[in-house]
Amino acid sequence: MSQEALEIVRQVAERWNAQDIDGLFDLYHDDMVVVTGEHWPDGNAVMEGKQRFRESTQEWLDVWQSVHVETDAVEAYGDRVVAHGNWVTKGRVSGMEGAMPIHIVFTVRDGRIARVEWFSDNDSAVAAARDA
């Protein structure tokens, strides 16, 4: 499963960066779950379902003129994959540019992503992936 899970998660970044949002969401289960990290303003919020995640993603994209994912490393732990890197953004209104570190654990089930969990640092993400 590890190699398949790695490939699926790599496709997330590829499709995102190609602005293939429909193709991106094809990688997710309809009943997928997203858990934001404790470092988010709405800390550890749970979002259920691909449609809700799609809506949230569109709201987020509306704020940015551009958002690109730079992936530094992708590591598999069974059906869980840790990806870390940066969101590189440019504000739609402000024009300000910046980079935000990302540390995400993706859980892959039956060839699609079933769960996405955000962490504040890579060590926490790896520990969560290993403990699953």
ChimeraX commands (.cxc) that place a marker at each C-alpha (Angstrom):
marker #1 position 0.00,0.00,0.00 radius 0.5
marker #1 position 2.82,2.44,0.76 radius 0.5
marker #1 position 3.88,2.99,-2.86 radius 0.5
marker #1 position 0.27,3.46,-4.02 radius 0.5
marker #1 position -0.41,5.88,-1.16 radius 0.5
marker #1 position 2.73,7.85,-1.98 radius 0.5
marker #1 position 1.72,8.17,-5.62 radius 0.5
marker #1 position -1.79,9.35,-4.72 radius 0.5
marker #1 position -0.45,12.05,-2.40 radius 0.5
marker #1 position 2.12,13.17,-4.98 radius 0.5
marker #1 position -0.78,13.60,-7.40 radius 0.5
marker #1 position -2.45,15.97,-4.92 radius 0.5
marker #1 position 0.40,18.48,-5.29 radius 0.5
marker #1 position 0.67,17.95,-9.05 radius 0.5
marker #1 position -3.04,18.52,-9.66 radius 0.5
marker #1 position -3.18,21.47,-7.26 radius 0.5
marker #1 position -0.25,23.17,-8.96 radius 0.5
marker #1 position -1.78,22.49,-12.39 radius 0.5
marker #1 position -5.00,24.11,-11.10 radius 0.5
marker #1 position -6.84,20.86,-11.89 radius 0.5
marker #1 position -9.31,21.21,-9.01 radius 0.5
marker #1 position -11.77,18.65,-10.41 radius 0.5
marker #1 position -8.93,16.17,-10.89 radius 0.5
marker #1 position -7.71,16.94,-7.39 radius 0.5
marker #1 position -11.06,16.10,-5.83 radius 0.5
marker #1 position -11.21,12.84,-7.79 radius 0.5
marker #1 position -8.45,11.67,-5.44 radius 0.5
marker #1 position -10.73,11.91,-2.37 radius 0.5
marker #1 position -13.46,9.67,-0.97 radius 0.5
marker #1 position -16.93,11.22,-0.82 radius 0.5
marker #1 position -16.99,10.67,2.97 radius 0.5
marker #1 position -13.49,12.03,3.56 radius 0.5
marker #1 position -12.63,13.96,6.72 radius 0.5
marker #1 position -10.34,16.96,7.23 radius 0.5
marker #1 position -9.00,17.92,10.65 radius 0.5
marker #1 position -7.29,21.30,10.92 radius 0.5
marker #1 position -4.35,21.61,13.24 radius 0.5
marker #1 position -4.41,23.15,16.68 radius 0.5
marker #1 position -2.35,26.01,15.21 radius 0.5
marker #1 position -5.27,27.07,12.95 radius 0.5
marker #1 position -7.61,29.87,14.05 radius 0.5
marker #1 position -10.45,27.35,14.35 radius 0.5
marker #1 position -8.07,24.80,15.93 radius 0.5
marker #1 position -8.78,21.10,15.43 radius 0.5
marker #1 position -11.99,21.74,13.51 radius 0.5
marker #1 position -13.43,18.72,11.71 radius 0.5
marker #1 position -14.83,19.02,8.20 radius 0.5
marker #1 position -16.76,16.02,6.88 radius 0.5
marker #1 position -17.44,15.14,3.26 radius 0.5
marker #1 position -15.78,15.91,-0.04 radius 0.5
marker #1 position -18.40,18.51,-0.97 radius 0.5
marker #1 position -17.80,20.54,2.20 radius 0.5
marker #1 position -14.04,20.28,1.67 radius 0.5
marker #1 position -14.48,21.45,-1.93 radius 0.5
marker #1 position -16.52,24.47,-0.77 radius 0.5
marker #1 position -13.94,25.35,1.87 radius 0.5
marker #1 position -11.13,25.02,-0.65 radius 0.5
marker #1 position -12.92,27.34,-3.08 radius 0.5
marker #1 position -13.45,29.93,-0.32 radius 0.5
marker #1 position -9.74,29.74,0.44 radius 0.5
marker #1 position -8.75,30.00,-3.24 radius 0.5
marker #1 position -10.93,33.11,-3.64 radius 0.5
marker #1 position -8.61,34.97,-1.25 radius 0.5
marker #1 position -5.43,34.25,-3.19 radius 0.5
marker #1 position -4.30,35.37,-6.61 radius 0.5
marker #1 position -2.01,32.36,-6.67 radius 0.5
marker #1 position -1.28,29.38,-4.43 radius 0.5
marker #1 position 1.46,26.91,-5.25 radius 0.5
marker #1 position 2.51,23.88,-3.24 radius 0.5
marker #1 position 6.21,23.17,-2.76 radius 0.5
marker #1 position 6.72,19.67,-1.40 radius 0.5
marker #1 position 9.99,19.07,0.44 radius 0.5
marker #1 position 9.33,15.43,1.37 radius 0.5
marker #1 position 6.64,12.79,1.16 radius 0.5
marker #1 position 6.99,9.70,3.38 radius 0.5
marker #1 position 4.70,6.66,3.68 radius 0.5
marker #1 position 3.85,4.78,6.86 radius 0.5
marker #1 position 1.54,2.04,5.64 radius 0.5
marker #1 position -1.66,3.70,4.45 radius 0.5
marker #1 position -0.68,7.06,5.93 radius 0.5
marker #1 position 1.51,9.55,4.11 radius 0.5
marker #1 position 3.24,12.57,5.63 radius 0.5
marker #1 position 3.84,15.49,3.29 radius 0.5
marker #1 position 5.66,18.61,4.28 radius 0.5
marker #1 position 6.67,21.71,2.43 radius 0.5
marker #1 position 5.16,25.15,1.89 radius 0.5
marker #1 position 2.13,26.94,0.51 radius 0.5
marker #1 position 3.53,29.78,-1.57 radius 0.5
marker #1 position 0.86,32.43,-1.92 radius 0.5
marker #1 position 0.11,35.83,-3.36 radius 0.5
marker #1 position -2.85,37.79,-2.00 radius 0.5
marker #1 position -5.58,38.69,-4.47 radius 0.5
marker #1 position -6.25,42.14,-2.99 radius 0.5
marker #1 position -3.01,42.96,-1.19 radius 0.5
marker #1 position -0.59,41.46,-3.68 radius 0.5
marker #1 position 1.50,40.34,-0.72 radius 0.5
marker #1 position 3.54,37.20,-1.19 radius 0.5
marker #1 position 4.45,34.67,1.43 radius 0.5
marker #1 position 5.12,31.07,2.31 radius 0.5
marker #1 position 3.44,29.02,5.00 radius 0.5
marker #1 position 4.93,25.70,6.17 radius 0.5
marker #1 position 2.61,22.71,5.81 radius 0.5
marker #1 position 2.76,19.34,7.56 radius 0.5
marker #1 position -0.08,17.05,6.53 radius 0.5
marker #1 position -0.96,13.41,7.14 radius 0.5
marker #1 position -3.06,11.83,4.41 radius 0.5
marker #1 position -4.79,8.50,5.08 radius 0.5
marker #1 position -5.40,6.48,1.93 radius 0.5
marker #1 position -8.15,3.87,1.78 radius 0.5
marker #1 position -9.11,1.83,-1.28 radius 0.5
marker #1 position -7.04,3.99,-3.61 radius 0.5
marker #1 position -8.41,7.36,-2.47 radius 0.5
marker #1 position -7.73,9.82,0.32 radius 0.5
marker #1 position -10.04,9.24,3.27 radius 0.5
marker #1 position -8.58,11.64,5.85 radius 0.5
marker #1 position -6.42,14.78,5.89 radius 0.5
marker #1 position -4.88,15.99,9.15 radius 0.5
marker #1 position -2.86,19.20,9.51 radius 0.5
marker #1 position -0.04,19.52,12.05 radius 0.5
marker #1 position 2.07,22.44,13.24 radius 0.5
marker #1 position 5.38,20.63,12.66 radius 0.5
marker #1 position 6.81,17.64,10.83 radius 0.5
marker #1 position 7.75,15.67,13.97 radius 0.5
marker #1 position 4.12,15.72,15.18 radius 0.5
marker #1 position 2.88,14.65,11.77 radius 0.5
marker #1 position 5.32,11.75,11.55 radius 0.5
marker #1 position 4.48,10.64,15.12 radius 0.5
marker #1 position 0.76,10.65,14.29 radius 0.5
marker #1 position 1.33,8.66,11.10 radius 0.5
marker #1 position 3.46,6.08,12.90 radius 0.5
marker #1 position 1.01,5.70,15.79 radius 0.5
marker #1 position -1.97,4.95,13.56 radius 0.5
marker link #1:1,2 radius 0.2
marker link #1:2,3 radius 0.2
marker link #1:3,4 radius 0.2
marker link #1:4,5 radius 0.2
marker link #1:5,6 radius 0.2
marker link #1:6,7 radius 0.2
marker link #1:7,8 radius 0.2
marker link #1:8,9 radius 0.2
marker link #1:9,10 radius 0.2
marker link #1:10,11 radius 0.2
marker link #1:11,12 radius 0.2
marker link #1:12,13 radius 0.2
marker link #1:13,14 radius 0.2
marker link #1:14,15 radius 0.2
marker link #1:15,16 radius 0.2
marker link #1:16,17 radius 0.2
marker link #1:17,18 radius 0.2
marker link #1:18,19 radius 0.2
marker link #1:19,20 radius 0.2
marker link #1:20,21 radius 0.2
marker link #1:21,22 radius 0.2
marker link #1:22,23 radius 0.2
marker link #1:23,24 radius 0.2
marker link #1:24,25 radius 0.2
marker link #1:25,26 radius 0.2
marker link #1:26,27 radius 0.2
marker link #1:27,28 radius 0.2
marker link #1:28,29 radius 0.2
marker link #1:29,30 radius 0.2
marker link #1:30,31 radius 0.2
marker link #1:31,32 radius 0.2
marker link #1:32,33 radius 0.2
marker link #1:33,34 radius 0.2
marker link #1:34,35 radius 0.2
marker link #1:35,36 radius 0.2
marker link #1:36,37 radius 0.2
marker link #1:37,38 radius 0.2
marker link #1:38,39 radius 0.2
marker link #1:39,40 radius 0.2
marker link #1:40,41 radius 0.2
marker link #1:41,42 radius 0.2
marker link #1:42,43 radius 0.2
marker link #1:43,44 radius 0.2
marker link #1:44,45 radius 0.2
marker link #1:45,46 radius 0.2
marker link #1:46,47 radius 0.2
marker link #1:47,48 radius 0.2
marker link #1:48,49 radius 0.2
marker link #1:49,50 radius 0.2
marker link #1:50,51 radius 0.2
marker link #1:51,52 radius 0.2
marker link #1:52,53 radius 0.2
marker link #1:53,54 radius 0.2
marker link #1:54,55 radius 0.2
marker link #1:55,56 radius 0.2
marker link #1:56,57 radius 0.2
marker link #1:57,58 radius 0.2
marker link #1:58,59 radius 0.2
marker link #1:59,60 radius 0.2
marker link #1:60,61 radius 0.2
marker link #1:61,62 radius 0.2
marker link #1:62,63 radius 0.2
marker link #1:63,64 radius 0.2
marker link #1:64,65 radius 0.2
marker link #1:65,66 radius 0.2
marker link #1:66,67 radius 0.2
marker link #1:67,68 radius 0.2
marker link #1:68,69 radius 0.2
marker link #1:69,70 radius 0.2
marker link #1:70,71 radius 0.2
marker link #1:71,72 radius 0.2
marker link #1:72,73 radius 0.2
marker link #1:73,74 radius 0.2
marker link #1:74,75 radius 0.2
marker link #1:75,76 radius 0.2
marker link #1:76,77 radius 0.2
marker link #1:77,78 radius 0.2
marker link #1:78,79 radius 0.2
marker link #1:79,80 radius 0.2
marker link #1:80,81 radius 0.2
marker link #1:81,82 radius 0.2
marker link #1:82,83 radius 0.2
marker link #1:83,84 radius 0.2
marker link #1:84,85 radius 0.2
marker link #1:85,86 radius 0.2
marker link #1:86,87 radius 0.2
marker link #1:87,88 radius 0.2
marker link #1:88,89 radius 0.2
marker link #1:89,90 radius 0.2
marker link #1:90,91 radius 0.2
marker link #1:91,92 radius 0.2
marker link #1:92,93 radius 0.2
marker link #1:93,94 radius 0.2
marker link #1:94,95 radius 0.2
marker link #1:95,96 radius 0.2
marker link #1:96,97 radius 0.2
marker link #1:97,98 radius 0.2
marker link #1:98,99 radius 0.2
marker link #1:99,100 radius 0.2
marker link #1:100,101 radius 0.2
marker link #1:101,102 radius 0.2
marker link #1:102,103 radius 0.2
marker link #1:103,104 radius 0.2
marker link #1:104,105 radius 0.2
marker link #1:105,106 radius 0.2
marker link #1:106,107 radius 0.2
marker link #1:107,108 radius 0.2
marker link #1:108,109 radius 0.2
marker link #1:109,110 radius 0.2
marker link #1:110,111 radius 0.2
marker link #1:111,112 radius 0.2
marker link #1:112,113 radius 0.2
marker link #1:113,114 radius 0.2
marker link #1:114,115 radius 0.2
marker link #1:115,116 radius 0.2
marker link #1:116,117 radius 0.2
marker link #1:117,118 radius 0.2
marker link #1:118,119 radius 0.2
marker link #1:119,120 radius 0.2
marker link #1:120,121 radius 0.2
marker link #1:121,122 radius 0.2
marker link #1:122,123 radius 0.2
marker link #1:123,124 radius 0.2
marker link #1:124,125 radius 0.2
marker link #1:125,126 radius 0.2
marker link #1:126,127 radius 0.2
marker link #1:127,128 radius 0.2
marker link #1:128,129 radius 0.2
marker link #1:129,130 radius 0.2
marker link #1:130,131 radius 0.2
marker link #1:131,132 radius 0.2
view
